[in-house]
Amino acid sequence: MTPIELYTWRYPQLALAIEEGMSKTEAYGNIVRRGILPEHPAFYGKETGEEKLLLMDMPTGAIEVLYLPEREMFEYFVRALAHRCEPAAIPPSMGAVMISGLNNWRKIESHKKEYLAQGKTDWQAEFKRFTAKKENYKDTVLLVSKGYYSAVTPKEAGFTPEEWMEKSRTIRIYHELAHAVSRKRYSDDVQTVRDEVVADSIGLLAAFGTYDGTLAKTLLGIREGAYHAGGRLENYVESHELEGMVRRAEIWIETLQAFYENSERKKPLEYLLEDSFLKKLTII
């Protein structure tokens, strides 16, 4: 199977159209909530042949990454899997998204076949036992698109288009992996903008081997101490909060730059395992 064929077989809602009210239809409910699956579902869109399926090792466990170079296909997958086939708006600055809690009825289907093949018959009871553990049938996937990270142009980033496109893919992947590690490691300590700064820093370390604070600010829309409209920071805070958040983001970025420069070199995600990592970013 191609990556698209595999995903459409695994999550057949990808064979449905993106339409207002689709999540409330019988067709959607049969697939996602009742596990009535078509044997050979056909993807609604068109493959390019450039899609790639990767398995990324992480300190908290491996995560599957699906690279979708066509923007239209990426947005379709996000709407189908994250927004239940509803026509949600996808901001241009979104180039990757981690989706958790996907029902994978194929796993349940496979377990049922194994169970019955053993001569056992009480599938109803076994179904309840098997699905009591979400890890048995719920998936987490990372969708990644092609494009310049954070909608920053190669000129703004200081690279050729080819270099920046390649680096953007790495930053996107590791940015989302950093979020996944942080949510498990620091589940009771969530600050949206700070966490974006941290995730960007892990992505930059993975892409370049070093942390460039100036580029980190540019990725949020901060240039020369001021915020430029259209940057990513406005995705996370209200307009009246931008000025104050710019300064906080600058402090976090400068703190991280000093920290990375004076720390022993590690694999990017390993920095998040330090118990005192987020405490270094506390602003009184």
N, C-alpha and C positions, 0 to 999 in steps of 0.2 A: 504493500500500500504506500502511496505517497503520503506526506504529512497531512495534507488536506483530506485525503480519503480516510486516513486513520481517525482524525478528529471528527469527521462527519459520521463515521461508524460509531465512535465512542459517544458523541454528543449529537444525536440526530436532529436536535433543534436547529442545527446549522443548515438543514435542508428546507427550513421554513423561510418565508419572506419576512422582512422587517416592516412591520405595519403597526399603526396605532391600535391597541387593544389585542394584539396577537397573544400576549401572555395569558389572556382570559379565555382563549379559544379551546375547544375540545382537542384539537390537534396538538397544541402545545402541552396541555395538561396530560394527555395520553403519554407523551414522550417523557416529560420531566418529572411529573408527579406520580404517574401510574406505571411507568416502565413498559409501555406498549411500544415496542421498537420495530421500525421497518428493518427488514433483513439487509437490504442493500440501499441505504439512503444516498441520494445524490446531492452533492454540494450545490447550493443555490447560485453561487457565482462561478467565476472562471479561474482556474489555476494558471500560474505563470511558469511553474517549473523551478522557480528560484526559492521557494519556501524551504525552510530547514527546521529540523527538530533536534534540539540539543538537550543534554542532561547535565546540569550544573551541580557540582558538589558544593555543599555548604556545611558549616559547622553544626547546623541544626537538621541536616538531612538534605538529600538531593531534591532539586526542583526541575521540572521539565520546562523548557523554553521553546516556544514556537515563533520563529522569525518569519514575518509576513512583510515582504518588501513593498508590496503595492498598498498605498494608503487606503484606497477604497476597501480592499479586502480586510485590512487591519480594523477599520471602523466597523465593518460588518461583523467581524468576529466579536468585537467588544460589545456591540449592541445585542448580538445573539446570545452570548454567554454571560455577560455581566449585567445586561439590562433586559433580559428575558424577551428578546426579539422585539423590543419597543424602540421607536426612533429617537433615542436620547441624543442630545448634542454632545459631540466629542471635540474638545478644544484643540486647536492646531498644535499647541505646545505639549499635548499628551502624545508621547511616542512609545509608551510601554504601560502595561497594567497587569498587576497580579490579581488573579481571580481565584478565590478560595470557596470551598463548599459546593463544588459542582457535583451533582448527582451523576455517578457513572453506573448506569444500570447494567452495563456489560459485565462489570465485576460481579454484580449480584447474579446475573444470568449464568456466568461461568461457575460461580459457587454452587448454584442450584443444580447444574448438570453433574458436578462432582458429587454432591450430596446424594442425588437420586441414583447415581451409578454405583454407590456403595450399598444399595439395597435399602436405604432409609426412606421413610415415607411421610414423616410429619414435617413437611416443608413450611407450613405456616408458623410453627414454633421455631424452626431453624431460621426462618426469615427474620423473626423478631430478635432472636439472639444475635444473628450476624449483623443486622443494621443498628443494633444498640451501640456498636462501636463505629463512630463516623469515619475513622481511618480505613475501615473495610471497603467503603464504597464512595466516599467523597474525595474529590481531587482538588489539587491546587496547581494552576498552570500560570506561566508568565508569557504574555503576548508582547512581542516586540516588533516595531515597525521600522522601516527605513526612513531616513530623513535626518536633518541637522538637529542635534539635541537642543531642547528647549527653544526651538525655532531661532536659534542664534546662527547667523550666517558665517561662512568660512572667513570672510574679511573681519568680522567682529571677533571671531575666535582666534584669528591669527594663523590660519592654516590654509592649504590648498583645498579645493572642494573634495578631492579624493581622500586626503588625509583626514579631514574633519568628518566626512561621512563614515569612515572606518572607526574613528575614535568615538563618534556619537553612538554607534551600536554597542560598543563595550561599556560606555558610561551608562546607557539605558539599562543594560542587563544588570550591572552591578549596583546601580541605584536601587532597583527593585529588590534585588537579593538582600541589600542592606536593610531595607524596610522589613523584609521577612525575618531576618535575624533579630532585629531590634524589637519587633512585636513579641517575639518569644522570650527574648532576654530581658526586656524592660517593659513588660505588658502594663505595668501600673505607672509608667512615666512617659506620657505622650504629650509632645508639644509640636504642633504641625510644622511650623516654619523651621524651628531648630532641627527637627527630624529630616526635613528636606535638605538643609545645609549639610547635615551629617551624611545622608545618602549620596548627595552630590560629591562629597569629599571621597567616599569610597569608590565611586565611579571614576573620578579623576585619577585616583591612585592606581586603579586597575588599568586605565587607558594609557597613562603616562609614566607611572612609577613614582611620580612626585605630585605634590599638591600645590597648584597655582591659585593663590587667593584672589588675584585680579580676575582670572577667568571664572572662578567660582562666583564672584559677584556679578559678572556679566551674565552668567546663566540664570540669575534671578531677576535681571533687569536693572542692576545697580551699576552706574558708571559715574566715576568721579564724585562719589558721595551722594549722588541723587538718584532717584528712581525714574526710569523712562517708561512711559505708558506702553502697554502691550507686553511687558515682561511677565515672567512666570509668577512673581511674588503676588500679583493681584489675584491669582487663582486661589490664594489661601487666606487673605485678609480683606476687610472692607477698605474702601478708598480713604476714609478718615484715619485709618490705622497705619497707612503705608509709611508715612514719614518716620514714626517711632519704630516701626518694624525694620526699616532700612538700617537704622543704627544698631539695633540688636543683631541683625543678620551680619553686619560688618564685624561686630565684636566676636560673634561665634566663628566667623571665617578666619579672623586674625588669630584667635586662640588656637584653632585647629592647625593653622599653618605653622605656628610656633611649636605645637605639640608634635606634629609629624616630622618637622626638621630635627627635633631633639630626641626622637624615639628610635629604638632599635627597629630596623626594617623587618616588616612582617608581611604576610599575605593580607591584602586589603580587608577582607571580612574578619580576620582575626583581631583587629583592633577593637571590634565591637564586643569581644568577649571579656575585655578587662572590666572588672567590677567598678572601677572608678572612672570609666571613660566619660559617661554623661555628666558626672559631677564636675569635670573640668569646664563644662559649658554653662555652669550655673551663673546667672546674672542676678545680682541683688538689686 
